[in-house]
């Protein structure tokens, strides 16, 4: 079977399974199995001398079958890109999203504006793959990081990613479900978080890639989706420096409620930032200082 015919055949399987963007998913699977990039893939599609072996087709078929069952592509391939950086990922850990890249960028922009005469410190709460803090570490060499998660699976993959990027000397990785877990390494210049924020009853309504495959512990924000924001508003001040800032991602239409929660806890300023689609997606809050 030549490459073009194989791509067309397997793309149709993903189309029939209602997979979003079946063409791109098929191409990424072929690229991974063949060890080529997409440009190289398309240079070979009509090459009659480039035939797929039975073992190669068997592996491709296995990946396609998993994707047709709506398993996330990132779990199948074992990696994903975030802020242009490659990260390991696996079942049991939340898949990094493109919209979260803006939160990471805001984090490193804030750090790079700070004076560098003393080391900067960051707390990454609900770290998952550690993609947010690792991206910040790569873009701001003056900062050290404490990353917290309650999930053993998340901590395992976070450690692999930290080691992959040779950042172990700048990271403390802790198991816990509270920002207070990181107290001994604080106070922090920045607390940053992509916490669970989906209301419990909404999870089952999401796409199978999320509702079936991604870990509930990384999705479930409690009855109203605001459980972790209540925690951050109450305890974030106990781990931040006076001029420190808290940044966190949130779900659709949650910001007015989050803003009220933080105001009730005495936070001085809180403002939202929009994602690529123009939706409010994360906020920046300050208790004792001001936001630049």
C-alpha positions as CSV (number, residue, x, y, z in Angstrom):
1,X,0.0,0.0,0.0
2,X,1.4,3.4,-1.0
3,X,1.4,6.2,1.5
4,X,-1.4,8.3,0.0
5,X,-3.8,5.4,-0.1
6,X,-3.1,4.5,3.5
7,X,-3.6,8.0,4.7
8,X,-6.9,8.3,2.9
9,X,-8.1,4.9,4.2
10,X,-7.3,5.6,7.8
11,X,-8.6,9.2,7.7
12,X,-11.9,7.8,6.7
13,X,-12.0,5.7,9.8
14,X,-11.5,8.8,12.0
15,X,-14.1,10.6,10.0
16,X,-16.6,7.9,10.7
17,X,-15.8,8.1,14.4
18,X,-16.6,11.8,14.4
19,X,-13.0,12.7,15.4
20,X,-12.4,16.5,15.0
21,X,-9.9,17.2,12.2
22,X,-9.4,13.6,11.1
23,X,-6.9,14.6,8.4
24,X,-4.5,16.3,10.8
25,X,-4.9,13.4,13.4
26,X,-4.1,10.9,10.7
27,X,-1.0,12.8,9.5
28,X,0.4,13.1,13.1
29,X,-0.1,9.4,13.7
30,X,1.7,8.6,10.4
31,X,4.5,11.0,11.2
32,X,5.0,9.5,14.6
33,X,5.1,5.9,13.4
34,X,7.4,6.7,10.4
35,X,9.6,9.1,12.3
36,X,9.2,12.0,9.9
37,X,7.7,15.5,10.0
38,X,4.6,16.5,8.0
39,X,6.7,18.1,5.2
40,X,8.7,14.9,4.8
41,X,5.4,12.8,4.9
42,X,3.9,14.7,2.0
43,X,7.1,14.4,-0.1
44,X,6.6,10.6,0.0
45,X,2.8,10.3,-0.5
46,X,3.0,9.3,-4.2
47,X,6.4,7.6,-4.1
48,X,5.7,4.1,-5.5
49,X,9.0,2.9,-4.0
50,X,8.0,3.9,-0.5
51,X,5.8,1.1,0.6
52,X,4.5,0.6,4.1
53,X,5.5,-2.7,5.7
54,X,3.1,-5.0,7.5
55,X,4.6,-4.1,10.9
56,X,4.3,-0.4,10.2
57,X,0.7,-0.7,9.1
58,X,-0.1,-2.8,12.1
59,X,1.2,0.0,14.4
60,X,-0.6,2.7,12.5
61,X,-3.8,0.7,12.6
62,X,-3.5,0.2,16.4
63,X,-3.1,4.0,16.9
64,X,-6.0,4.8,14.6
65,X,-8.2,2.3,16.4
66,X,-7.4,4.0,19.7
67,X,-8.1,7.5,18.3
68,X,-11.3,6.2,16.7
69,X,-12.4,5.3,20.3
70,X,-11.7,9.0,21.1
71,X,-8.6,8.5,23.1
72,X,-6.7,11.8,23.0
73,X,-4.0,11.9,20.4
74,X,-1.5,13.2,23.0
75,X,-2.0,10.0,25.1
76,X,-1.5,7.8,22.0
77,X,1.7,9.6,20.9
78,X,3.0,10.1,24.5
79,X,3.9,13.8,23.9
80,X,2.5,17.2,23.0
81,X,3.7,20.7,22.3
82,X,3.1,23.6,24.6
83,X,4.6,27.1,24.0
84,X,6.6,25.5,21.3
85,X,8.2,23.1,23.8
86,X,7.8,19.3,23.8
87,X,6.3,17.6,26.9
88,X,5.7,14.0,27.8
89,X,2.1,13.2,28.5
90,X,0.1,10.1,29.3
91,X,-3.2,8.8,30.5
92,X,-3.9,10.1,34.1
93,X,-2.7,13.6,33.4
94,X,-4.5,16.6,32.0
95,X,-3.6,17.3,28.3
96,X,-2.1,20.8,28.0
97,X,-4.3,23.2,26.1
98,X,-3.2,25.9,23.6
99,X,-5.3,28.6,25.5
100,X,-3.2,27.9,28.6
101,X,-0.1,29.0,26.8
102,X,-1.3,32.6,27.4
103,X,-1.3,32.1,31.1
104,X,2.3,30.8,31.0
105,X,3.3,33.7,28.8
106,X,1.8,36.2,31.3
107,X,3.7,34.4,34.0
108,X,7.1,34.7,32.4
109,X,6.4,38.3,31.3
110,X,5.7,39.2,34.9
111,X,8.9,37.5,36.2
112,X,11.1,39.1,33.5
113,X,9.9,42.6,34.6
114,X,11.0,42.0,38.2
115,X,14.4,43.0,39.5
116,X,16.9,40.1,39.3
117,X,19.1,41.1,42.3
118,X,17.5,38.2,44.3
119,X,16.2,34.9,43.1
120,X,12.6,34.9,42.0
121,X,10.2,32.2,43.4
122,X,7.1,30.7,41.8
123,X,4.5,28.3,43.1
124,X,2.7,26.2,40.4
125,X,-0.5,24.8,42.0
126,X,-2.1,21.8,40.3
127,X,0.9,21.5,38.1
128,X,-0.2,18.5,36.0
129,X,2.5,17.9,33.4
130,X,4.4,21.0,34.8
131,X,4.1,22.5,31.3
132,X,3.3,26.0,32.7
133,X,6.2,26.2,35.2
134,X,8.7,24.5,32.8
135,X,7.8,27.0,30.1
136,X,8.3,29.9,32.5
137,X,11.6,28.4,33.7
138,X,12.9,28.2,30.1
139,X,11.9,31.8,29.5
140,X,13.1,33.2,32.8
141,X,16.4,31.8,34.1
142,X,16.2,33.9,37.3
143,X,13.3,31.9,38.8
144,X,13.0,28.8,40.9
145,X,9.8,26.8,41.1
146,X,7.8,24.8,43.6
147,X,5.2,22.6,41.8
148,X,2.3,20.9,43.6
149,X,-0.2,18.3,42.6
150,X,-2.3,15.7,44.5
151,X,-2.0,13.1,41.7
152,X,0.8,10.6,41.7
153,X,0.4,10.2,37.9
154,X,0.8,13.9,37.5
155,X,3.9,14.1,39.7
156,X,5.5,11.2,37.8
157,X,5.0,12.9,34.4
158,X,6.0,16.3,35.8
159,X,9.3,14.8,37.1
160,X,10.0,13.3,33.6
161,X,9.4,16.6,32.0
162,X,11.5,18.5,34.5
163,X,14.3,16.0,33.9
164,X,13.8,16.1,30.1
165,X,14.5,19.9,30.2
166,X,17.4,19.7,32.7
167,X,15.6,21.8,35.3
168,X,15.7,19.6,38.4
169,X,18.0,22.0,40.2
170,X,15.4,24.7,39.9
171,X,12.4,22.7,40.9
172,X,10.8,21.4,44.1
173,X,8.1,18.9,43.3
174,X,5.5,18.2,46.1
175,X,2.4,16.1,46.6
176,X,-0.5,18.0,48.1
177,X,-3.9,19.5,47.5
178,X,-3.3,23.0,49.0
179,X,-1.1,26.0,48.2
180,X,0.0,25.7,51.8
181,X,2.0,22.6,50.9
182,X,4.6,24.9,49.5
183,X,4.9,27.1,52.5
184,X,8.5,26.1,53.4
185,X,9.8,27.3,50.0
186,X,7.9,30.6,50.1
187,X,7.0,33.3,50.2
188,X,6.5,33.5,46.4
189,X,6.7,36.3,43.8
190,X,4.1,34.5,41.8
191,X,1.4,31.8,42.4
192,X,0.2,30.4,39.1
193,X,-2.5,27.7,38.6
194,X,-4.7,25.9,36.1
195,X,-6.9,24.3,38.6
196,X,-9.9,22.0,38.1
197,X,-12.9,24.3,37.3
198,X,-15.5,22.3,35.5
199,X,-18.8,21.9,37.5
200,X,-19.2,18.3,38.5
201,X,-22.4,17.7,36.6
202,X,-21.0,19.3,33.4
203,X,-18.1,16.8,33.0
204,X,-20.3,14.0,31.5
205,X,-21.5,16.4,28.8
206,X,-18.0,17.1,27.4
207,X,-16.4,15.4,24.4
208,X,-15.3,11.7,25.1
209,X,-11.7,12.7,24.8
210,X,-12.2,14.7,28.1
211,X,-15.1,13.0,29.9
212,X,-14.0,9.4,29.3
213,X,-10.2,9.6,29.1
214,X,-8.9,12.6,31.1
215,X,-8.6,12.3,34.9
216,X,-11.7,13.5,36.8
217,X,-9.4,14.8,39.6
218,X,-8.0,17.3,37.1
219,X,-11.4,18.5,35.8
220,X,-13.8,18.5,38.7
221,X,-14.1,21.9,40.3
222,X,-16.9,20.9,42.6
223,X,-20.6,21.6,42.4
224,X,-20.2,25.1,40.9
225,X,-16.7,24.8,39.5
226,X,-15.3,27.3,42.0
227,X,-13.9,25.1,44.8
228,X,-10.3,25.8,44.0
229,X,-10.8,29.5,43.5
230,X,-12.3,29.6,47.0
231,X,-9.1,28.0,48.2
232,X,-6.8,30.3,46.3
233,X,-8.6,33.4,47.5
234,X,-8.4,32.3,51.1
235,X,-4.9,30.9,51.3
236,X,-3.0,32.5,48.4
237,X,-2.2,35.5,50.6
238,X,-0.4,33.2,53.1
239,X,2.2,32.1,50.5
240,X,2.7,35.3,48.4
241,X,5.1,38.1,49.0
242,X,3.6,41.6,49.7
243,X,4.1,42.6,46.0
244,X,3.4,39.1,44.8
245,X,0.8,38.2,42.2
246,X,-1.6,35.3,41.7
247,X,-2.6,34.1,38.2
248,X,-5.1,31.3,37.4
249,X,-7.1,30.0,34.5
250,X,-10.9,29.7,34.8
251,X,-13.9,28.5,32.8
252,X,-16.5,30.2,30.6
253,X,-18.5,32.9,32.4
254,X,-16.8,32.3,35.8
255,X,-14.9,35.5,36.2
256,X,-17.7,37.7,37.8
257,X,-18.1,35.0,40.5
258,X,-14.4,34.6,41.0
259,X,-13.9,38.4,41.2
260,X,-16.5,38.5,44.0
261,X,-14.8,35.6,45.9
262,X,-11.5,37.4,45.9
263,X,-12.9,40.8,46.8
264,X,-14.6,39.1,49.9
265,X,-11.2,37.8,50.9
266,X,-9.7,41.3,50.7
267,X,-7.7,41.1,47.5
268,X,-6.8,44.6,46.3
269,X,-7.0,44.1,42.5
270,X,-8.2,41.4,40.2
271,X,-8.5,41.6,36.4
272,X,-9.2,39.1,33.6
273,X,-7.3,38.4,30.4
274,X,-8.7,36.9,27.2
275,X,-7.7,33.8,25.2
276,X,-7.2,33.4,21.5
277,X,-11.0,33.3,20.8
278,X,-11.6,36.5,22.8
279,X,-13.1,34.8,25.9
280,X,-12.1,35.7,29.4
281,X,-9.7,32.8,30.3
282,X,-7.4,33.7,33.2
283,X,-7.1,36.4,35.9
284,X,-4.3,38.3,37.6
285,X,-4.8,39.2,41.3
286,X,-2.8,41.2,43.8
287,X,-3.4,41.4,47.6
288,X,-0.8,43.9,48.8
289,X,0.7,45.5,45.6
290,X,-0.5,46.6,42.2
291,X,-0.7,44.9,38.8
292,X,1.4,46.3,36.1
